[in-house]
Amino acid sequence: MQKLFAVIGDPIAHSMSPLMHNDLFGVYGINAHYHPLLVKKESLQEAVAGLKAIGISGFNVTVPHKERIIPFLDYVDPLAGSIGAVNTVVNKEGKLHGYNTDGTGYVAGLQAALPEFKNKRTLIIGAGGAARGIYFALAAAGLQHIDLCNRTAEKAELIKNECPYEVQTTVYSKDMAEKELSQYGLIIQTTPIGMSAASQGLPLSLQRLDSKTFVSDIIYNPLYSPFLLQAQKAGAEIQNGLPMFVYQGALAFELWTGIKPDTNRMKKLVLSHLGG
Ligand code: ATR
């Protein structure tokens, strides 16, 4: 019988996950289909029970359900539990197991471009859900020094205080981070600034950027945010959010099938749909 996979969220029509996973099922000869499902906030519990009842093989979870889904799962992986968010669910003999491949997806994409990332003094800009997942996954991977800079300092302090992995962190104001900028070997931009016309500008000034710094932005639509373009102009090596998107999908696919998929193929497919 054909296996069923899905992504649940609201909105969901824009998701590129169905494209990516259905292509992979074809490539690896797996009789399965991946479907986007619009699930409203208030229907989450019912939707999860329904998916379990029909024996879904696995699903992804996106905005606004990543945190709220946790009480409705049978098991939550320790990294996902500490982050407090799940983006991938695997049905194992009728029990729903939750994982987070967003942060580990970011780390896998970074590792591919910057294998020596663990030695880099790092700055994360932003302190939302994405920043939290990336911070925890980098700390779990052994990165020693990760500073945080966010408009609301309390949210950055929470990330620092709640992280179960050993890591050295200072929470900086925007001004302080700008002054310290040349000290960083790696800068990770996680705010939505630059994603749309309504949110233009830079999250902080790159005036003191060292040209040897590796600068990454989790935005991939547009492919290159004003922040990344500015960093590139200053001579820095840059990475956009496409690897993170592709690797979070690749890690989910591996959890479901045991197969490590071809990430170059996935990247090309997504790029062709973004018009890149
Ligand atoms: P996600 O879960 O995708 O990370 P989020 O939780 O909404 O999204 O987090 C977005 C992050 O970008 C937050 O840290 C937010 O700052 P606050 O914690 O102060 O809200 C930051 N952010 C969003 N818009 C911003 C702006 N215009 N200027 C500075 N920071 C901004």
Residues whose N, C-alpha, C, O or C-beta is under 5 A from the ligand:
A	BS01	ATR	G126 A127 G128 G129 A130 A131 N150 R151 T152 K155 T190 T191 P192
